[in-house]
Amino acid sequence: MNVLLSVGNAHAFIWNALTVTGTSPENAVYFTEAILITELSGLEGYGFYWLPYFCANLSSGKVESKAGPLVHALSSTMFRVNGRQGFA
């Protein structure tokens, strides 16, 4: 079944799905925008397609819902990033 949503309603739907499954509001901002932008770009197999999988991984604890990256500068042009079990 296809449902047509306005951009605002789509944004709210994604945000709610992510935050209900434990994503921090800060992480949900970036994730919601990425999902919405890919959905609006028309790329099949991206956007809303992956939302149920993301939410399942969050709910199961497979992915740390509130993870934020740790960034260590190794030099002025090189960094090491630890995703801390969050989405990459």
C-alpha positions, 0 to 999 in steps of 0.5 A: 500500500502506498501512502502519500505524505507531505514533506513535513509529515514525512519528516515527523514520521521519520523523527517519531520512528527514530526517537520512539526506538531510542535515538537521541534527539540530536542524532535523530536530527541528522538521521531524519534529514538523511533519510528524507533527502534520499527519499526525496531524491527518488533513489529506489532502495534508500530513504524510507526503505531502510527505516524499519531496519534502522528501527529494528537495530535500534530496538534490539540494541544492535546499534547504540541509539545515543552514540556519538563519535569520538574523534582523535586528531592524529595530525593536522590532516588525519583523524581517527573516528570511533563510531561507538557502535552507532550507525556509521 
